[in-house]
């Protein structure tokens, strides 16, 4: 089976020739491995495409996340100030909203379509899809609505507003959902991507209660995933932190597959996702196992995850979050090979 076929068979709860394995995002690792800094590739779609394809030649992930790590620059397209770091993804220096969500009314979402970086990612995604899209699922990454809303409004202010001004939160997150769909729009409308990658870390169980996830994060995620599905595009969702108390809600987000953090007990997640008939991905620790572990330790930990998650199908081996840029190539190759030789 081709990697993409194996991936989508798993999304459909099937049992392909072997369990698929993939990282989530990986932009920092890709650029470090190929010798680029994030600012080096803005305005250079061919070079960006080459970086992601060359990195994938080393690891053969079934998903190529073009532009991973640039998520904060989507707010930069609307006027946010971006800070580049020596190591790591670029940061948004401060929220766009200074006082109230009504300030969003003056922002032009169409500025996304005029932004140099976003156009670079769109063009690079098209180049990669034309080159290897028959074999690999080519996508780009965005924040989820709650996380993007927190970027616009400020994380701490958004958390307080959830208690004191819920209408503010709803307006911000609705704006964020529309931003996300606009970012994906040309890739979806032109049939360039079959998969959308969404990370919603601020909707983490470490930050958001079940009640507030249900009220503020679930419906916007459903809005995004349903709009994508209507155009024939699948979605992969990752949410950080301990989401044990809302695992059932994660299965209702509309995502075809949900990736969980290492803080979640995999056996519990497997139980819930099997009952809900939803594809699960997870949850090898990216730091103390993949980044710091020896290859034999990585293999053992991956085998343990596979033994819990893989039986019955509908499971993809993934790290519990995006991987650090310093993860040794050998450890990633062991991670991939362990899934390849594991049998149902």
C-alpha positions as CSV (number, residue, x, y, z in Angstrom):
1,X,0.0,0.0,0.0
2,X,1.1,3.6,-0.6
3,X,1.6,5.7,2.6
4,X,-1.5,7.8,1.8
5,X,-3.7,4.8,1.2
6,X,-2.5,3.2,4.4
7,X,-3.2,6.4,6.3
8,X,-6.8,6.9,5.0
9,X,-7.6,3.2,5.5
10,X,-6.7,3.7,9.1
11,X,-8.8,6.9,9.3
12,X,-11.7,4.7,8.1
13,X,-11.0,2.3,11.0
14,X,-9.5,-0.4,8.7
15,X,-6.4,-2.5,9.1
16,X,-3.9,-1.8,6.4
17,X,-0.8,-3.8,5.6
18,X,0.8,-2.3,8.7
19,X,0.1,0.4,11.3
20,X,0.9,3.9,9.9
21,X,3.3,6.1,11.9
22,X,3.8,9.8,11.5
23,X,4.8,12.9,13.5
24,X,2.5,15.9,13.9
25,X,3.7,19.0,12.2
26,X,7.5,18.7,12.4
27,X,8.3,22.1,10.8
28,X,11.1,22.9,13.3
29,X,12.7,19.5,12.7
30,X,12.4,19.8,8.9
31,X,14.0,23.2,8.7
32,X,16.8,22.3,11.1
33,X,17.5,19.1,9.2
34,X,17.6,20.9,5.8
35,X,19.6,23.8,7.1
36,X,17.0,26.6,6.9
37,X,15.7,29.2,9.3
38,X,12.0,30.1,9.2
39,X,12.6,33.5,7.7
40,X,14.8,32.1,4.9
41,X,11.9,30.6,3.0
42,X,9.4,33.4,2.9
43,X,8.8,34.3,-0.8
44,X,10.6,31.1,-1.9
45,X,8.0,28.4,-2.6
46,X,10.3,26.1,-4.5
47,X,12.9,26.1,-1.8
48,X,10.2,25.5,0.8
49,X,8.7,22.6,-1.1
50,X,12.2,21.1,-1.6
51,X,12.9,21.4,2.2
52,X,9.8,19.4,3.1
53,X,10.3,16.8,0.4
54,X,14.0,16.3,1.1
55,X,13.2,15.8,4.8
56,X,10.5,13.3,4.0
57,X,12.9,11.3,1.8
58,X,14.7,10.5,5.1
59,X,11.7,9.4,7.1
60,X,8.8,8.7,4.7
61,X,6.1,10.1,6.9
62,X,2.7,9.5,5.2
63,X,1.8,13.2,5.8
64,X,3.9,16.1,4.6
65,X,2.9,19.2,6.6
66,X,4.1,22.0,4.2
67,X,4.6,25.2,6.2
68,X,4.4,23.6,9.6
69,X,5.7,26.0,12.2
70,X,4.5,29.1,10.5
71,X,1.0,29.1,12.2
72,X,1.6,32.3,14.1
73,X,2.3,34.2,10.9
74,X,-1.3,33.8,9.9
75,X,-2.1,36.4,12.6
76,X,0.9,38.4,11.2
77,X,-0.9,38.7,7.9
78,X,-3.6,40.7,9.7
79,X,-1.1,43.0,11.3
80,X,0.3,41.0,14.2
81,X,4.0,41.6,15.1
82,X,6.1,38.5,14.6
83,X,9.3,37.7,16.5
84,X,11.8,35.2,15.0
85,X,13.9,33.1,17.3
86,X,17.2,31.5,16.8
87,X,15.7,28.1,17.5
88,X,12.0,27.3,17.3
89,X,9.0,28.6,15.5
90,X,8.3,32.3,15.2
91,X,6.2,33.9,17.9
92,X,3.4,36.5,17.9
93,X,4.7,39.3,20.1
94,X,1.3,40.5,21.3
95,X,-2.4,40.0,20.7
96,X,-4.2,42.0,18.0
97,X,-7.2,42.9,20.1
98,X,-6.4,45.6,22.6
99,X,-9.7,46.1,24.3
100,X,-12.8,44.4,22.9
101,X,-13.7,41.8,20.2
102,X,-15.4,44.6,18.2
103,X,-11.9,45.5,17.0
104,X,-12.0,42.4,14.8
105,X,-14.7,44.1,12.7
106,X,-12.0,46.4,11.3
107,X,-9.7,43.5,10.2
108,X,-9.8,42.2,6.6
109,X,-9.7,38.4,6.4
110,X,-8.8,38.8,2.7
111,X,-5.5,40.1,3.9
112,X,-4.6,36.5,4.3
113,X,-4.8,36.0,0.5
114,X,-2.4,39.0,-0.1
115,X,0.2,37.9,2.5
116,X,3.6,36.9,1.0
117,X,4.2,34.0,3.4
118,X,0.8,32.5,3.1
119,X,1.1,32.6,-0.7
120,X,4.5,31.0,-0.4
121,X,3.0,28.1,1.6
122,X,0.1,27.8,-0.8
123,X,2.5,27.6,-3.8
124,X,4.8,25.2,-2.0
125,X,1.9,22.9,-1.0
126,X,0.9,22.8,-4.7
127,X,4.4,22.0,-5.8
128,X,4.7,19.1,-3.2
129,X,1.2,17.8,-4.0
130,X,2.0,17.7,-7.8
131,X,5.3,15.9,-7.1
132,X,4.3,13.3,-4.5
133,X,0.6,13.8,-3.8
134,X,-0.3,10.4,-5.3
135,X,1.7,8.6,-2.6
136,X,1.6,11.0,0.4
137,X,-1.1,13.1,2.1
138,X,0.1,16.7,1.5
139,X,-1.3,19.3,3.8
140,X,-0.6,22.6,5.5
141,X,-1.2,23.4,9.2
142,X,-3.3,25.9,11.1
143,X,-4.2,26.6,14.6
144,X,-7.6,25.5,15.7
145,X,-10.3,28.1,16.4
146,X,-9.8,28.3,20.1
147,X,-6.0,28.6,19.9
148,X,-6.2,31.1,17.0
149,X,-8.7,33.1,19.0
150,X,-6.4,33.2,21.9
151,X,-3.6,34.5,19.6
152,X,-5.9,37.3,18.5
153,X,-7.3,38.2,22.0
154,X,-4.6,37.0,24.4
155,X,-4.6,33.7,26.2
156,X,-5.1,35.0,29.7
157,X,-7.8,37.5,28.7
158,X,-9.6,34.8,26.7
159,X,-9.7,32.5,29.8
160,X,-11.0,35.3,32.0
161,X,-13.6,36.3,29.4
162,X,-14.9,32.7,29.3
163,X,-16.3,33.5,32.8
164,X,-17.0,37.2,32.6
165,X,-17.8,37.9,28.9
166,X,-18.7,34.7,27.0
167,X,-20.1,36.7,24.1
168,X,-16.6,38.2,23.5
169,X,-15.1,34.7,23.4
170,X,-17.7,33.5,20.9
171,X,-17.1,36.4,18.6
172,X,-13.4,36.0,18.7
173,X,-13.5,32.3,18.0
174,X,-16.0,32.6,15.2
175,X,-13.7,35.1,13.6
176,X,-10.8,32.6,14.0
177,X,-12.8,29.8,12.4
178,X,-13.5,32.0,9.4
179,X,-9.7,32.8,9.2
180,X,-8.9,29.1,9.2
181,X,-11.3,28.3,6.4
182,X,-9.9,31.2,4.4
183,X,-6.4,29.9,4.8
184,X,-7.4,26.5,3.5
185,X,-9.7,27.8,0.8
186,X,-7.5,27.9,-2.3
187,X,-5.9,24.5,-1.5
188,X,-9.4,23.0,-1.0
189,X,-11.1,24.7,-4.0
190,X,-8.3,23.7,-6.3
191,X,-8.2,20.1,-5.1
192,X,-4.6,20.5,-4.0
193,X,-5.1,18.9,-0.5
194,X,-7.1,15.9,0.7
195,X,-6.2,16.5,4.3
196,X,-6.2,19.5,6.6
197,X,-4.0,19.5,9.7
198,X,-5.3,21.4,12.8
199,X,-3.6,21.9,16.1
200,X,-5.7,23.4,19.0
201,X,-3.3,23.4,21.9
202,X,-4.9,26.2,23.9
203,X,-8.1,24.0,24.0
204,X,-5.9,21.7,26.1
205,X,-7.2,19.9,29.1
206,X,-4.5,21.7,31.1
207,X,-6.2,25.1,30.3
208,X,-9.8,24.5,29.5
209,X,-12.5,22.7,31.5
210,X,-14.8,20.2,29.9
211,X,-17.7,22.7,30.2
212,X,-15.8,25.5,28.5
213,X,-14.4,23.1,25.8
214,X,-18.0,22.1,25.1
215,X,-19.2,25.7,24.9
216,X,-16.4,27.5,23.2
217,X,-14.1,25.0,21.3
218,X,-16.3,22.1,20.1
219,X,-18.7,23.9,17.8
220,X,-16.1,26.0,16.1
221,X,-14.1,22.8,15.4
222,X,-17.2,21.2,14.0
223,X,-17.8,24.2,11.8
224,X,-14.3,24.0,10.3
225,X,-14.2,20.2,9.9
226,X,-17.8,20.0,8.4
227,X,-16.9,22.8,5.9
228,X,-13.8,20.9,4.9
229,X,-15.7,17.6,4.6
230,X,-18.2,19.2,2.4
231,X,-15.4,19.8,-0.1
232,X,-14.0,16.2,0.3
233,X,-11.2,17.1,2.6
234,X,-10.4,15.0,5.7
235,X,-9.0,16.5,8.9
236,X,-6.5,15.5,11.5
237,X,-6.7,17.3,14.9
238,X,-4.2,17.4,17.7
239,X,-5.0,18.8,21.1
240,X,-2.3,19.0,23.8
241,X,-2.5,18.3,27.5
242,X,-4.6,15.9,29.6
243,X,-7.9,15.6,27.8
244,X,-9.0,12.5,29.6
245,X,-12.2,14.2,30.9
246,X,-13.2,15.2,27.4
247,X,-12.2,12.3,25.2
248,X,-15.8,11.7,24.2
249,X,-16.0,15.3,23.1
250,X,-12.9,15.0,21.0
251,X,-14.6,12.2,19.0
252,X,-17.4,14.7,18.2
253,X,-15.2,17.4,16.7
254,X,-15.7,16.1,13.2
255,X,-12.0,15.3,12.7
256,X,-11.4,12.1,10.9
257,X,-8.5,11.3,13.3
258,X,-7.6,12.9,16.7
259,X,-4.1,12.9,18.1
260,X,-3.7,12.9,21.8
261,X,-1.0,14.1,24.2
262,X,1.3,11.8,26.2
263,X,-0.5,12.9,29.4
264,X,-3.5,10.9,28.4
265,X,-3.6,7.2,29.3
266,X,-3.6,5.5,25.9
267,X,-5.7,2.5,27.1
268,X,-8.5,4.9,28.2
269,X,-8.4,6.8,25.0
270,X,-8.5,3.6,23.0
271,X,-11.5,2.4,24.9
272,X,-13.5,5.6,24.3
273,X,-12.4,6.0,20.6
274,X,-13.3,2.3,19.9
275,X,-16.7,2.8,21.4
276,X,-17.3,6.0,19.4
277,X,-15.9,4.5,16.2
278,X,-13.2,7.2,15.7
279,X,-9.6,6.9,14.6
280,X,-7.1,7.6,17.3
281,X,-3.4,8.7,17.1
282,X,-0.8,8.9,19.8
283,X,1.0,9.2,22.0
284,X,4.8,8.6,22.3
285,X,6.4,11.3,24.4
286,X,8.3,13.6,22.0
287,X,11.0,14.8,24.5
288,X,12.0,12.1,27.0
289,X,11.5,9.2,24.5
290,X,12.0,10.5,21.0
291,X,14.5,13.3,21.7
292,X,16.4,11.9,24.7
293,X,15.9,8.2,24.5
294,X,18.3,5.6,23.0
295,X,17.0,3.8,19.9
296,X,16.3,0.6,21.8
297,X,14.3,2.5,24.4
298,X,12.4,4.3,21.6
299,X,11.6,0.9,20.0
300,X,10.3,-0.5,23.4
301,X,8.1,2.5,24.0
302,X,6.6,2.4,20.5
303,X,5.9,-1.3,20.9
304,X,4.1,-0.7,24.1
305,X,1.9,2.0,22.4
306,X,1.2,-0.2,19.5
307,X,0.2,-3.1,21.7
308,X,-2.4,-0.9,23.4
309,X,-3.6,1.2,20.4
310,X,-3.3,-0.9,17.3
311,X,-5.5,-4.0,17.9
312,X,-8.7,-3.7,16.0
313,X,-7.4,-1.0,13.6
314,X,-8.1,2.7,13.6
315,X,-4.9,3.7,15.2
316,X,-1.9,5.7,14.0
317,X,1.4,5.8,16.0
318,X,2.3,9.4,16.6
319,X,4.2,11.5,19.2
320,X,2.2,13.1,21.9
321,X,2.9,16.5,20.3
322,X,5.2,18.2,17.7
323,X,8.7,17.0,18.0
324,X,11.7,19.1,19.0
325,X,14.1,20.1,16.2
326,X,16.9,18.1,17.9
327,X,15.2,14.6,17.7
328,X,17.9,12.3,16.3
329,X,17.1,11.0,12.8
330,X,17.9,7.4,14.0
331,X,15.2,7.7,16.6
332,X,12.6,8.8,14.1
333,X,13.6,6.0,11.8
334,X,13.2,3.5,14.6
335,X,9.8,5.0,15.4
336,X,8.7,4.5,11.8
337,X,10.2,1.0,11.5
338,X,8.6,-0.3,14.7
339,X,5.2,0.5,13.3
340,X,6.1,-1.0,10.0
341,X,7.0,-4.4,11.4
342,X,4.2,-4.6,14.0
343,X,1.3,-6.8,13.0
344,X,-2.3,-6.7,14.0
